[in-house]
Amino acid sequence: MAQIDFNHAKTEFENYLSTFDLNNPKIQLKRVHTYGVVKAADYIGRREGLKQEDRDLALLIALLHDIGRFEQLKVFNSYDDNQFDHARFGVKLLFEEGEIRKFIADREYDEIIRQAIAFHSLYRLPEIEDPSAFLQCRIIRDADKLDNFRVKSVDSLEAHFDVPQKEIEKETVSENVLQAVRDHRCVFRDERRTHLDMWISYMAFIFDLNFSSSFRFIQEHDYINKCLGRMEYQREDTRKAMEEAVSYTHLTLPTILRV
């Protein structure tokens, strides 16, 4: 069984980040997000009663899951994966360029880490035969979504969208995006036409969670209501659409978690 030294990995991660402009709010946002995902992965591991080896590996994957984002921001100053596939680049950086050995010396977990990072932002997981890889892929996907709820509830909307909040508040919600929520499914990237469509698509992450602890995490932090209340919607039809979307996400929370 390989040993994972998270403190060493964290030091190496900070060394990597030091090569970027940490005064860039988008870089800083992703740095904070990384540690938020680590925290969420730790929460899932503890609440689900996972063994220590699985929890340690989940923390390492969480630390590295978005390592490709920083180069994306450096080159494009954008989170748009249509321009730059950050997950694919992260895998290339770690495994083709050999950076993974800075974070963990042993190769035992390489394939699990590679799959977890490669698949963490896909619309849905492909079939994964290895139980350990399947577990880690589900943990990182949930942990990433959980911290994205936090990010969307507190961080600058301008940093997300490169558009003033007042302009976003004037927009409408596309009917096809609202229908996706009614169908209790995540929204495809190419279905989104407005910034508010993107906003709803973030809340729809709840339809792709894997662990009961993830639902509890969202409830404990009241993230759905916080996201709804961040903007003053200028159109009545938009306000009603947002409220309808939120009502469907609330229905997804297991009844046992709503007491």
C-alpha positions in Angstrom: 0.0 0.0 0.0 1.5 3.3 -1.1 1.9 6.1 1.4 0.3 9.4 0.6 1.9 12.5 2.3 -0.7 15.1 1.8 1.3 17.9 3.4 4.2 17.2 1.0 1.8 17.2 -1.9 0.3 20.5 -0.7 3.7 22.1 -0.6 4.5 21.0 -4.1 1.1 22.3 -5.3 1.9 25.7 -3.8 5.3 25.6 -5.5 3.5 25.0 -8.8 1.0 27.9 -8.2 3.9 30.3 -7.4 4.7 30.3 -11.2 1.3 32.0 -11.9 0.0 35.5 -11.1 -1.7 35.0 -7.8 -3.0 38.6 -7.9 -5.3 37.5 -10.8 -8.7 37.1 -9.1 -9.5 34.1 -11.3 -6.3 32.3 -10.3 -7.0 33.0 -6.7 -10.6 31.9 -7.1 -9.4 28.5 -8.4 -6.8 28.2 -5.7 -9.5 28.7 -3.0 -11.7 26.3 -5.0 -9.1 23.6 -4.9 -8.9 23.6 -1.1 -12.7 23.8 -1.0 -12.8 20.6 -3.0 -10.3 19.0 -0.6 -12.5 20.0 2.3 -15.6 18.6 0.6 -13.8 15.3 -0.3 -12.8 15.0 3.3 -16.4 15.5 4.4 -17.7 12.8 2.0 -15.0 10.4 3.1 -15.7 10.8 6.8 -19.5 10.9 6.5 -19.5 7.8 4.3 -17.2 5.9 6.7 -14.5 5.2 4.0 -11.3 3.5 5.0 -8.3 5.7 5.6 -6.5 4.7 2.3 -9.5 5.8 0.2 -9.8 9.0 2.1 -6.1 9.9 1.7 -6.3 9.2 -2.0 -9.5 11.3 -2.4 -7.7 14.3 -0.8 -4.7 14.0 -3.2 -7.1 13.7 -6.2 -9.0 16.7 -4.9 -5.8 18.7 -4.6 -4.8 17.9 -8.2 -8.2 17.7 -10.0 -8.0 21.3 -11.4 -4.3 21.6 -11.9 -5.0 22.2 -15.6 -7.1 25.3 -14.9 -4.2 27.5 -14.0 -2.5 27.1 -17.4 -5.9 27.7 -19.0 -6.3 31.0 -17.1 -2.8 32.0 -17.9 -3.3 31.5 -21.6 -7.0 32.4 -22.1 -8.0 34.2 -18.8 -11.2 32.1 -19.2 -12.8 29.0 -17.8 -14.2 28.1 -21.2 -13.4 24.4 -21.8 -14.4 24.9 -25.5 -11.1 26.8 -25.8 -9.0 24.6 -23.5 -9.9 21.2 -22.0 -8.5 21.7 -18.5 -9.0 18.1 -17.4 -7.2 16.7 -20.4 -4.3 19.2 -19.9 -4.1 18.2 -16.2 -3.7 14.6 -17.2 -1.1 15.5 -19.8 0.8 17.7 -17.3 0.8 15.0 -14.5 1.3 11.8 -16.5 2.9 12.7 -19.9 5.2 15.3 -18.5 5.8 13.4 -15.3 4.7 16.0 -12.7 2.8 13.5 -10.7 6.0 12.2 -9.2 6.4 15.5 -7.4 3.2 14.8 -5.5 3.5 11.1 -4.9 6.5 8.9 -5.4 4.8 5.6 -5.8 3.0 4.6 -9.0 0.4 2.3 -7.4 -2.4 4.8 -7.7 -1.5 6.4 -11.0 -4.3 4.9 -13.1 -6.9 5.8 -10.5 -5.7 9.4 -10.2 -5.5 9.6 -14.0 -9.1 8.5 -14.5 -10.5 10.6 -11.7 -8.9 13.8 -13.1 -9.7 12.9 -16.7 -13.4 12.2 -15.9 -14.1 14.7 -13.2 -15.8 17.3 -15.4 -17.5 15.0 -18.0 -21.3 15.2 -18.3 -21.5 11.6 -17.1 -19.0 8.9 -16.2 -18.0 6.3 -18.7 -18.1 2.6 -17.6 -15.3 2.0 -15.1 -14.5 -1.6 -14.1 -12.1 -1.0 -11.3 -14.1 -0.5 -8.0 -11.4 1.8 -6.5 -11.3 4.0 -9.6 -15.1 4.1 -9.7 -15.2 5.2 -6.1 -12.6 7.9 -6.5 -14.3 9.2 -9.7 -17.6 9.6 -7.8 -16.0 11.3 -4.9 -14.1 13.9 -6.9 -17.2 14.6 -9.1 -19.3 15.2 -6.0 -16.7 17.2 -4.1 -16.1 19.4 -7.1 -19.8 20.1 -7.4 -20.2 20.8 -3.7 -17.5 23.5 -3.7 -18.9 24.9 -6.9 -22.1 25.5 -4.9 -20.0 27.4 -2.4 -18.2 29.4 -5.1 -21.5 30.4 -6.8 -23.0 31.5 -3.5 -20.2 33.8 -2.3 -17.7 34.7 -5.1 -17.8 37.5 -7.6 -20.3 36.9 -10.5 -18.1 39.1 -12.7 -15.2 36.8 -12.1 -17.3 33.9 -13.4 -18.9 35.6 -16.3 -16.8 38.6 -17.3 -20.1 40.5 -17.4 -21.5 43.0 -14.9 -24.1 41.5 -12.6 -26.6 44.1 -13.5 -26.5 42.9 -17.1 -27.0 39.3 -16.1 -30.0 40.3 -14.0 -31.7 41.5 -17.2 -31.5 38.2 -19.0 -34.0 35.4 -19.5 -33.9 31.7 -18.9 -34.1 29.5 -21.9 -37.1 27.1 -22.0 -34.9 24.1 -22.9 -32.7 24.7 -19.9 -35.7 24.9 -17.6 -37.1 21.7 -19.1 -33.8 19.9 -18.3 -34.4 20.8 -14.7 -38.0 19.6 -14.8 -36.6 16.4 -16.1 -34.2 16.2 -13.2 -31.1 16.1 -15.3 -27.9 18.2 -15.7 -27.8 20.7 -18.5 -25.6 20.1 -21.5 -23.0 22.8 -22.2 -24.3 23.6 -25.7 -27.9 23.9 -24.3 -27.0 27.1 -22.5 -27.6 30.4 -24.3 -27.6 33.0 -21.5 -25.6 33.6 -18.4 -28.7 32.7 -16.3 -28.8 29.4 -18.2 -25.3 28.8 -16.9 -26.4 29.8 -13.4 -29.3 27.3 -13.5 -26.9 24.6 -14.9 -24.8 25.0 -11.8 -27.7 24.4 -9.5 -28.7 21.4 -11.6 -25.4 19.7 -10.5 -27.6 18.3 -7.7 -29.1 15.8 -10.1 -25.7 14.1 -10.6 -24.6 13.6 -7.0 -23.6 10.1 -5.8 -23.5 10.2 -2.0 -26.1 10.9 0.6 -23.5 13.0 2.5 -23.3 15.3 -0.6 -27.0 16.1 -0.3 -26.6 16.7 3.4 -23.6 19.0 2.7 -25.8 21.2 0.4 -28.6 21.3 2.9 -26.3 22.2 5.8 -25.0 25.2 3.9 -28.4 26.2 2.3 -26.6 26.6 -1.0 -29.7 26.4 -3.3 -31.4 29.3 -1.6 -28.2 31.3 -1.4 -27.6 30.9 -5.2 -31.2 31.9 -5.9 -31.0 35.0 -3.8 -27.7 36.4 -5.2 -29.4 38.4 -8.0 -32.3 40.8 -8.3 -34.0 39.5 -11.4 -35.4 42.3 -13.5 -38.0 40.3 -15.4 -41.0 38.7 -13.8 -40.8 35.7 -16.1 -37.2 35.2 -15.2 -37.9 35.4 -11.5 -40.6 32.8 -11.8 -38.3 30.5 -13.9 -35.6 30.7 -11.3 -38.0 29.9 -8.5 -39.4 27.0 -10.5 -35.8 25.7 -11.1 -35.0 25.9 -7.4 -38.2 24.1 -6.5 -37.2 21.1 -8.6 -33.7 21.0 -7.0 -35.2 21.1 -3.6 -37.4 18.1 -4.5 -34.3 16.1 -5.3 -33.0 16.4 -1.8 -33.9 13.0 -0.1 -36.9 13.4 2.2 -34.8 12.2 5.2 -32.5 15.2 4.7 -35.3 17.8 4.6 -36.6 17.2 8.1 
